[in-house]
Every structure is written in structure tokens, then in C-alpha cells.
Amino acid sequence: MSLFLSIAFLAATPQDTQRNEQPIEAAIPQMTSNFSTFDQLADSLNSRVQTGTLLFSKGDCLAVRIYTQSAYTHVAMIVMRNGEPLVYDSMNGVGARCLTLKNYLNTQRPATIHVFQPNAAFNPTMTARYERYLDKKLGTPYSIRHHLTGGRARGIHCAEYAIDALSACHLMKAQAPAKVSPASLVTGIVQADRYSPSITFELERPPLVAEKPRNWCHQLWVDTKSCTSACCVKLRGWVFCQ
């Protein structure tokens, strides 16, 4: 099944937002492209990102959506290393990790991804500090409970990881990093004129591999298994944000 991707080049001038849940994006896309495979999608993005690029997801996680009153559910950071974009994030059940761009995008399906680019390219000093902090935190467990109090904890959540990395390279800082959410981070980086929205695209759910039934009884089992599996995947995304 083909994968449809709409890439919208967004308005260059940031728009002020009064509430976190309002997306910062252009009303009319200037360009739309179709990609027949997920690999084509990922490969096309390799040349569109840079060190400091932030990837904001609008996924299924109901816990984040309800608590932050926003559609933004996740954020990840990009570092270019040897010409390849690597993605750092902190994910529930995994913790702080580093993946290739293609592997990261695969973990986010299905979702809408909003790409934000730094208004000024990171210089070598900023890049070194940014990478050093991101690498230092790899393996840190995921935690979101301290978001309520604003205090630090042994674990770290995605927006906290991002704002701390931006603070390490002296680009942005927050009084209470643990209380930063993906939505408030979007508002902060745009209103401070540090970042601008760049492109937006949709990631479809990976197609299920069809199992050829041997007879009507096996067909019934295949249909039941497929339905149950799809429901479990959807519920896992809603409740466990995975």
C-alpha cells in the first residue's frame, strides 16, 4: 500500500499563539509531494534537516493530549554526524535514546510530524555542547511524574531533554525545565525567535502483512487476530504513548 506524504512549506514569519494547543503552521501549503514508500519519505528528509532541528509529533497519546491540552505529544532533536541525521529523544518504556532518522520516524507511525528549524545555524561550539549533553543523557530512564511538581527526578521526559540540550548550548533556557511540555516548547522557541516552522508531513500506520488463510476456520482466526492486534496497537498508543 502506498504511503502518501504531504510536505507543506510553512510561513517564514512565526505567528504568536495565545494557547499551547494552537498549532504554529501555515494555512495554505506552498508545495505538496507524494512518496510511494516510507523509505522515499525518510530519504527526502535527510537533506532538509540540520543539527538543532526539532521534530514535534502529534500522535495518539491521550495522557499528554489531555494533560497539556494540546495535540503535540512528543519532541525529538536532530544532530548531523558524518552526514547522517541522528535523532535523540526520551520515550516511554525506553528512556533517552539515539536512532537514525528513518528508524525514529518508524517509531512515530502514525502521527503528524512538524519540523522546526533554528533561525541561525549552530556554530561549532554550540554543536559540541549540544551533542555532549545529548550523549551524556543516553540511557536515562523515562519519567513524566515530576512534570507535575517541576522538580528534578532520576528520569527525564522528551521536552525536558530538549530544553536542557538547548540550554547546554546557551540557545534557550527555562525556569522549570521539568514542567516544559512539547506544546509550551513550540510556543517558547517561536516567540523567542529562535526557531521557525519548516515542513509538516503525515506518517501512516505501517501496513499489516496479510496472512493467507488455508480454510474458512483459519480465515476466521486470521480476521480475529488482525482485529485484536489493531485494537491493542491503538490502545497502546492512547494509554502507554508507545
C-alpha positions in Angstrom: 0.0 0.0 0.0 1.5 3.4 -0.9 2.3 5.9 1.6 1.1 9.5 1.0 3.1 12.3 2.3 2.1 16.0 2.2 5.0 18.2 2.7 3.9 21.8 3.4 6.5 24.5 3.4 5.3 26.8 6.2 5.2 30.5 6.6 8.6 32.0 7.4 7.2 34.6 9.9 6.3 33.0 13.2 2.8 33.5 14.5 2.2 34.4 18.1 0.0 31.9 20.0 -2.2 32.6 23.0 -2.7 29.0 23.9 -0.3 26.0 23.7 -2.7 23.9 21.7 -2.8 26.2 18.7 -0.5 24.8 16.0 2.0 27.2 14.5 1.7 26.4 10.9 0.8 27.9 7.5 -2.9 27.8 6.4 -2.0 27.1 2.8 0.9 24.8 1.8 3.2 26.1 -0.9 4.2 22.6 -2.2 2.8 19.1 -2.0 4.8 16.0 -2.8 3.7 12.3 -3.0 6.0 9.5 -2.0 5.1 5.9 -2.8 7.2 4.3 0.0 8.3 5.1 3.5 11.9 4.9 2.5 11.5 7.6 0.0 9.9 9.8 2.7 12.8 9.3 5.1 15.5 9.8 2.4 13.9 13.0 1.3 14.2 14.4 4.8 17.9 13.7 5.1 18.8 16.9 3.2 16.1 19.0 4.8 17.4 18.8 8.4 20.4 20.1 10.3 21.9 20.0 13.8 19.4 21.6 16.1 16.3 20.7 14.0 13.4 19.8 16.3 10.7 17.2 15.3 7.4 17.7 17.1 4.8 14.8 16.9 1.1 15.0 17.0 0.3 11.4 17.9 -2.3 9.2 19.7 -1.1 9.7 23.3 -4.2 10.7 25.2 -2.3 11.3 28.5 -0.2 14.0 27.0 -3.0 15.5 25.0 -5.3 15.7 28.0 -2.8 17.0 30.5 -1.2 19.6 28.2 -4.4 20.4 26.4 -2.5 20.2 23.2 -2.2 18.0 20.2 1.6 18.0 20.5 2.6 14.7 22.1 6.4 14.3 21.6 9.6 16.2 20.6 12.9 14.9 19.3 16.3 16.6 18.5 18.5 16.1 15.4 22.3 16.0 15.3 24.1 15.7 11.9 27.0 13.2 12.3 29.2 12.2 9.4 26.5 13.5 7.0 23.7 11.4 8.6 20.9 12.8 10.7 20.7 11.1 14.1 17.6 11.6 16.3 17.7 11.9 20.1 14.6 11.7 22.3 13.2 10.2 25.5 10.4 7.7 25.0 8.1 6.0 27.5 9.4 2.5 28.1 12.7 3.2 26.5 14.3 6.3 28.0 16.8 8.6 26.4 17.9 7.1 23.1 19.6 7.8 19.7 18.2 6.5 16.4 18.7 7.0 12.7 16.1 9.4 11.2 14.5 6.5 9.4 14.2 4.3 12.4 12.9 7.2 14.5 10.2 8.1 12.1 9.1 4.4 12.0 8.6 4.5 15.8 6.2 7.5 15.4 3.8 6.0 12.9 1.0 7.0 12.7 1.5 10.7 13.5 1.7 14.2 12.1 5.3 15.5 12.3 6.1 19.2 12.4 9.7 20.2 11.7 11.1 23.3 13.2 14.4 24.8 12.1 16.8 27.0 14.1 16.8 30.6 12.7 20.6 30.6 12.9 22.7 27.5 12.2 24.5 26.1 15.2 28.2 27.1 15.3 30.9 24.5 16.2 30.9 25.5 19.9 27.1 25.2 20.2 27.2 21.9 18.3 29.8 20.4 20.6 27.9 21.4 23.7 24.6 20.3 22.3 25.9 16.8 21.3 27.9 16.4 24.5 24.7 17.0 26.6 22.5 14.7 24.4 25.1 11.9 24.5 25.6 12.3 28.3 21.9 11.6 28.9 21.6 8.5 26.8 20.2 5.6 28.8 18.5 7.9 31.3 15.1 6.3 32.1 11.9 8.0 31.0 9.8 9.8 33.6 6.9 12.2 33.5 5.5 12.3 37.0 7.9 15.1 38.1 6.3 17.3 35.4 3.6 18.0 38.0 5.9 19.4 40.6 8.6 20.9 38.4 11.3 19.3 40.5 14.1 17.2 39.0 14.0 13.4 39.1 16.1 10.4 38.1 14.2 10.1 34.9 13.6 12.6 32.1 10.8 13.3 29.6 11.1 14.4 26.0 10.5 18.1 26.3 12.7 18.3 29.4 15.5 16.5 27.5 15.1 19.0 24.6 15.1 22.2 26.7 18.1 21.1 28.7 20.0 20.4 25.5 19.1 23.9 24.2 20.2 25.3 27.5 23.5 23.5 27.4 24.4 25.3 24.1 23.1 28.6 25.5 20.3 28.9 23.0 17.2 28.7 25.3 16.5 28.1 29.0 13.5 27.5 31.2 13.0 28.3 34.9 11.4 24.9 35.4 12.6 22.5 32.7 10.7 19.6 34.1 7.4 21.5 33.5 8.1 22.2 29.9 5.8 20.3 27.5 6.1 19.8 23.8 3.4 22.4 23.3 5.0 25.0 25.6 8.3 24.4 23.9 6.9 25.1 20.5 5.4 28.4 21.8 8.7 29.3 23.6 11.1 28.7 20.7 8.9 30.6 18.2 8.1 33.6 20.4 11.8 33.9 21.4 12.6 34.0 17.6 14.9 31.1 17.9 13.0 28.7 15.6 10.6 28.8 12.7 8.2 26.1 11.4 9.6 24.5 8.3 7.7 21.4 7.0 4.8 19.2 8.1 4.1 15.7 7.0 1.9 12.7 7.8 3.1 9.3 8.7 0.7 6.5 8.1 0.5 3.3 10.1 2.7 0.5 8.7 0.6 -1.9 6.6 -0.2 -5.2 8.1 1.4 -8.3 6.5 -1.5 -10.3 5.2 -1.6 -14.0 6.2 -3.1 -16.3 3.5 -5.8 -18.4 5.1 -5.8 -22.2 4.5 -9.6 -22.7 5.0 -12.6 -20.9 6.4 -11.7 -21.8 10.0 -8.2 -20.4 9.6 -9.8 -17.3 7.9 -11.9 -16.7 11.0 -8.8 -16.9 13.2 -6.8 -14.5 10.9 -9.6 -12.0 10.9 -9.9 -12.2 14.7 -6.2 -11.9 15.3 -5.9 -8.9 12.9 -8.8 -7.1 14.6 -7.4 -7.8 18.1 -3.9 -6.7 17.1 -5.1 -3.5 15.6 -7.1 -2.7 18.8 -4.2 -3.4 21.0 -1.9 -1.2 19.0 -4.4 1.7 19.1 -4.9 1.3 22.9 -1.1 1.1 23.5 -0.7 4.4 21.6 -3.6 6.0 23.6 -2.6 4.8 27.1 1.1 4.0 27.1 2.2 6.5 24.4 4.1 3.8 22.6 
